Amino acid sequence: MTVIDITSQDQFTELTTENVHGKLIILYFHTSWAEPCKTMGAVVSALSEEPVNKEVLFLAVNADDNAEIAELFEVSSVPYFVLVRNGTILQEISGADPKEFVKALSRFNGSLASSSSQTAPPAGQTDSTTEGNEEDDGEEETEEELAERLKKLTKAAPVMLFMKGTPSEPKCGFSRQMVGILREYQVRFGFFDILKDDSVRQGLKNFSEWPTFPQLYISGEFQGGLDIIKESLEEDPEFFQHAMST
């Protein structure tokens, strides 16, 4: 079974409702502008070709081209995965973490062969939703390397949120509120879980000259933390549209 690209809502409805009783369905929401989707797209494609997953239905949904489907599942950040069986959502996953996706797939589709887990490459450090830690490479990152990585991360998506946790599972109230605001204003965004990378967590404070999180960037420019974004929206309800058009 290969990954099927969804091109219409009718196609999506047909594939997810006809002859799918008992079948595990993987919905992979992605966009062309989010760099992490390239990594996870390769992971999904490789896993879909594993014999152990031959009965799993893998559906790739471009969240921009299929906005109604994305809104149905309240997708506000990509990559985003929804695991479904018999019309019931089993698990939702935000971000480019191959290990987490493989673990969920294994859980709901039986034990995966060892080759399946080896197929999944680690998420790149420039991905907006990377879950890795630079220290895992065994080499300490220089200040110049970190500054360059932060510059790439802040531009990994048109709207980038650096938060504690993930949009589906925020680890602090302020991050939860920021995610809520972005969803309320229907802003698509990439995110980075700063709890998974202390170098980014500490370095971004100096990079943005802002000591707390969450931090929001638009087109690579720092916009502020939660209070500033709230104030900006009070002064200009169309703040996001104006910021993204400049």
Secondary structure as UniProt FT lines:
FT   STRAND          4..5
FT   HELIX           9..17
FT   TURN            21..22
FT   STRAND          24..30
FT   HELIX           36..48
FT   HELIX           51..53
FT   TURN            54..55
FT   STRAND          57..62
FT   TURN            63..66
FT   HELIX           67..72
FT   TURN            73..74
FT   STRAND          80..85
FT   TURN            86..87
FT   STRAND          88..94
FT   HELIX           98..109
FT   HELIX           114..119
FT   TURN            125..126
FT   TURN            128..129
FT   HELIX           134..137
FT   HELIX           143..154
FT   STRAND          159..163
FT   STRAND          165..166
FT   TURN            167..168
FT   STRAND          169..170
FT   HELIX           173..184
FT   TURN            185..186
FT   STRAND          189..193
FT   HELIX           194..196
FT   HELIX           198..208
FT   STRAND          215..218
FT   TURN            219..220
FT   STRAND          221..224
FT   HELIX           226..235
FT   TURN            237..238
FT   HELIX           239..245
//
